[in-house]
């Protein structure tokens, strides 16, 4: 096993979900409070990450990864002044590992996972 798999097996995940979305144009998505740990990677493009109760948003580029361990609502957006839509308007529950397209796609692709330990 690789080191990440070793750590995850020790933590005994009881639920997980993987997938992603491809957003285009001007876009923003608001994610609600959650349980567990979320981890993401920006595959292409760039976006902003703003986490509730964290003063400074972070600009992410292709190749950047991030982990959100505390359940705080957060927003991903092409620009900080874009009004976000609710996550459920973008995410279409399909099969695990599926990708959703928002606003035609082509601007920023993000993949990730959600683990409940």
C-alpha positions as a Markdown table, in Angstrom:
| # | Residue | x | y | z |
|---|---|---|---|---|
| 1 | Unk | 0.0 | 0.0 | 0.0 |
| 2 | Unk | 1.1 | 3.6 | -0.5 |
| 3 | Unk | 1.4 | 5.9 | 2.6 |
| 4 | Unk | -1.9 | 7.7 | 2.0 |
| 5 | Unk | -3.8 | 4.4 | 1.8 |
| 6 | Unk | -2.1 | 3.2 | 5.0 |
| 7 | Unk | -3.2 | 6.3 | 6.9 |
| 8 | Unk | -6.8 | 6.1 | 5.5 |
| 9 | Unk | -7.1 | 2.4 | 6.5 |
| 10 | Unk | -6.0 | 3.3 | 10.0 |
| 11 | Unk | -8.7 | 6.0 | 10.2 |
| 12 | Unk | -11.4 | 3.5 | 9.2 |
| 13 | Unk | -13.5 | 5.5 | 6.8 |
| 14 | Unk | -17.2 | 4.7 | 7.0 |
| 15 | Unk | -18.3 | 6.7 | 4.1 |
| 16 | Unk | -16.7 | 8.3 | 1.1 |
| 17 | Unk | -17.6 | 10.0 | -2.2 |
| 18 | Unk | -15.4 | 11.0 | -5.1 |
| 19 | Unk | -16.2 | 13.1 | -8.1 |
| 20 | Unk | -15.7 | 16.6 | -9.5 |
| 21 | Unk | -17.0 | 19.4 | -11.7 |
| 22 | Unk | -15.9 | 21.3 | -14.7 |
| 23 | Unk | -17.0 | 25.0 | -14.6 |
| 24 | Unk | -16.9 | 27.6 | -17.3 |
| 25 | Unk | -17.3 | 31.4 | -17.7 |
| 26 | Unk | -18.1 | 33.4 | -14.6 |
| 27 | Unk | -19.1 | 30.9 | -11.9 |
| 28 | Unk | -19.4 | 30.4 | -8.1 |
| 29 | Unk | -20.6 | 27.5 | -6.0 |
| 30 | Unk | -21.5 | 27.6 | -2.3 |
| 31 | Unk | -20.9 | 24.3 | -0.4 |
| 32 | Unk | -22.8 | 23.7 | 2.8 |
| 33 | Unk | -21.6 | 22.6 | 6.3 |
| 34 | Unk | -20.5 | 19.0 | 6.1 |
| 35 | Unk | -19.1 | 16.2 | 8.3 |
| 36 | Unk | -15.8 | 14.6 | 7.7 |
| 37 | Unk | -12.9 | 15.7 | 5.5 |
| 38 | Unk | -13.0 | 17.1 | 2.0 |
| 39 | Unk | -10.0 | 17.1 | -0.3 |
| 40 | Unk | -9.7 | 18.5 | -3.7 |
| 41 | Unk | -7.3 | 19.1 | -6.6 |
| 42 | Unk | -7.5 | 21.7 | -9.3 |
| 43 | Unk | -6.8 | 19.8 | -12.5 |
| 44 | Unk | -7.0 | 22.8 | -14.9 |
| 45 | Unk | -7.7 | 26.5 | -14.8 |
| 46 | Unk | -7.9 | 28.6 | -11.6 |
| 47 | Unk | -10.4 | 29.5 | -8.9 |
| 48 | Unk | -10.8 | 31.2 | -5.6 |
| 49 | Unk | -11.5 | 29.3 | -2.3 |
| 50 | Unk | -13.3 | 31.2 | 0.5 |
| 51 | Unk | -14.0 | 29.4 | 3.7 |
| 52 | Unk | -16.5 | 30.7 | 6.2 |
| 53 | Unk | -14.8 | 32.4 | 9.2 |
| 54 | Unk | -11.4 | 32.5 | 7.5 |
| 55 | Unk | -10.4 | 36.1 | 6.7 |
| 56 | Unk | -8.4 | 35.7 | 3.5 |
| 57 | Unk | -9.6 | 33.8 | 0.4 |
| 58 | Unk | -7.0 | 31.8 | -1.5 |
| 59 | Unk | -6.4 | 31.7 | -5.3 |
| 60 | Unk | -5.8 | 28.2 | -6.5 |
| 61 | Unk | -4.1 | 27.2 | -9.8 |
| 62 | Unk | -3.9 | 24.0 | -11.8 |
| 63 | Unk | -1.9 | 21.5 | -9.7 |
| 64 | Unk | -3.0 | 22.9 | -6.3 |
| 65 | Unk | -4.6 | 20.6 | -3.8 |
| 66 | Unk | -6.4 | 21.4 | -0.5 |
| 67 | Unk | -8.0 | 19.7 | 2.4 |
| 68 | Unk | -10.9 | 21.0 | 4.4 |
| 69 | Unk | -11.1 | 19.2 | 7.8 |
| 70 | Unk | -13.5 | 21.2 | 9.9 |
| 71 | Unk | -16.9 | 21.2 | 8.2 |
| 72 | Unk | -17.1 | 24.9 | 7.6 |
| 73 | Unk | -19.2 | 26.0 | 4.6 |
| 74 | Unk | -17.0 | 27.2 | 1.7 |
| 75 | Unk | -17.2 | 28.8 | -1.7 |
| 76 | Unk | -15.3 | 28.1 | -4.9 |
| 77 | Unk | -15.6 | 30.7 | -7.7 |
| 78 | Unk | -13.9 | 32.1 | -10.8 |
| 79 | Unk | -13.9 | 35.5 | -9.1 |
| 80 | Unk | -14.7 | 36.7 | -5.6 |
| 81 | Unk | -17.5 | 39.1 | -6.8 |
| 82 | Unk | -19.5 | 36.3 | -8.5 |
| 83 | Unk | -22.7 | 35.5 | -6.7 |
| 84 | Unk | -22.5 | 31.7 | -6.0 |
| 85 | Unk | -25.2 | 29.1 | -6.6 |
| 86 | Unk | -26.0 | 26.4 | -4.2 |
| 87 | Unk | -23.9 | 23.2 | -4.5 |
| 88 | Unk | -27.0 | 21.2 | -5.2 |
| 89 | Unk | -27.8 | 23.2 | -8.3 |
| 90 | Unk | -24.4 | 22.1 | -9.8 |
| 91 | Unk | -24.0 | 18.6 | -8.5 |
| 92 | Unk | -26.1 | 16.0 | -10.2 |
| 93 | Unk | -26.1 | 12.8 | -8.1 |
| 94 | Unk | -25.1 | 10.1 | -10.5 |
| 95 | Unk | -22.6 | 7.3 | -9.9 |
| 96 | Unk | -19.6 | 7.7 | -7.6 |
| 97 | Unk | -16.7 | 9.3 | -9.4 |
| 98 | Unk | -18.9 | 11.2 | -11.8 |
| 99 | Unk | -18.2 | 14.7 | -13.1 |
| 100 | Unk | -20.7 | 17.5 | -13.3 |
| 101 | Unk | -20.5 | 20.3 | -15.8 |
| 102 | Unk | -21.4 | 23.9 | -14.8 |
| 103 | Unk | -21.9 | 26.9 | -17.1 |
| 104 | Unk | -20.6 | 24.9 | -20.1 |
| 105 | Unk | -17.3 | 23.8 | -18.5 |
| 106 | Unk | -13.9 | 24.5 | -19.9 |
| 107 | Unk | -12.6 | 27.1 | -17.4 |
| 108 | Unk | -11.7 | 25.2 | -14.2 |
| 109 | Unk | -11.8 | 21.4 | -13.5 |
| 110 | Unk | -11.8 | 20.2 | -9.9 |
| 111 | Unk | -11.8 | 16.7 | -8.6 |
| 112 | Unk | -12.1 | 15.6 | -5.0 |
| 113 | Unk | -13.3 | 13.3 | -2.3 |
| 114 | Unk | -15.3 | 13.4 | 0.9 |
| 115 | Unk | -14.5 | 11.1 | 3.7 |
| 116 | Unk | -16.4 | 10.4 | 7.0 |
| 117 | Unk | -14.1 | 8.8 | 9.5 |
